[in-house]
Amino acid sequence: MDNLRRAVEYVRDNEQTKRIKVVTVVERQSEEPTKLEDDLKVLDDAYPQIDLEFVEMEGTFSPALIHRCSEDWNIPKNLMFIGSHGKNFKYDQASLGGVRLII
């Protein structure tokens, strides 16, 4: 939750938007709330000036998925952030179209 809190504070302090979509990509959607979703509710209460939205998408994380989200939501890729990925991630940062990395 600390990384997510710092990301919310970064957006609050440095970006022009007051809305954040937190997207998680899963193999199968669950009807049970996840820890991420629960954490986001806590942050939504703690930062009422920021509209936090949780989105759970079924699929595989890829440059194509980033492109689809960018098109569907009309959000430029350079205004998107992704969490730090592991060493087995099969895409390089440049292939993701300009999304920014949260470390």
N, C-alpha and C positions, 0 to 999 in steps of 0.2 A: 504494500500500500504506500510505502514511502516514496517510491519512484513515481507513482501515479499522483501523489500529493504534490511532489516537486514539479511535475509536468503541468498540473493545474495552476500552480503558482506562477510558473514561467509564462503560461498563456495569459493569465490575469495581468501580469506586470509588463509583458513585452509585445503582445499581439493585439490587433484591433478587434478581434472577435470576442464574443462573450459566450460562445457555444462550443462545446467539445463533444464529438462522437467518439466513444471508446469502443473499438471493434475487436472482437475475438473471432478467430476462424477455427471451427471445430469439424471433426469428421461427421458427427451426428449431433443435432440440436437436442438439448435436454430441457425437460419441463421443470426441473429442479433449479433453483437459483444457484449460481456458482459463487465461489469466494470473491472473484473479481466483481461480480454484480453486487454482492453485499458490500464490498469495500467502496464501490462507486456510490452507493446510497449514502454511506457515511460522509463521503466527500461532498456529495450534492447538498447535504444538510449544512456542512461546515463552510461551504463557499456558495451562498445563495445568489451572488452576483454572476455566477457562471452557470449556464444551462448545460448540465451533463446528461448525455444520453448513452445508454448501453445498447450495443448492437451485437447479436450473436449470429454469425453467418456460417452456413454449412458449406464446406468445400475445402480447398487447399490454398494456402497462402502462396501468391505468385505475383509477378509483375502484371499479368493479365487481370488478376483480381483488383489490384491497386488501380489499374486503368478503369475498370468497370465502376468501382466506387467513385472515382473522380468524375466520371461521366454522369453516373446516376444522380450524384448529390451536387454536381456542379461546384466541386471543390478542387482547385488546382493542386497538383501533386506536391508542389513545393510548400503548400500550407498544411500538409499531412505529416504526422510523426509516426515512427514505428519504434517499438521497444527493441532493445538490444537482442540480436539473434545469436544463436549458438554457433560453434565452429562447424557444425555439420550443415549449416544453411547452404542450399545449393545455388543461390543467386548472389551476385556481387552487388554492392550498394548502388553502383551506377545504373544497373539494369532496372532499378525500381522507380526510375523516372523523376528523381529529384526529391523524394520524401526525405524528411530529416530524421536523424537517429537520436533517440533518447537513450542516454547511457546511465 
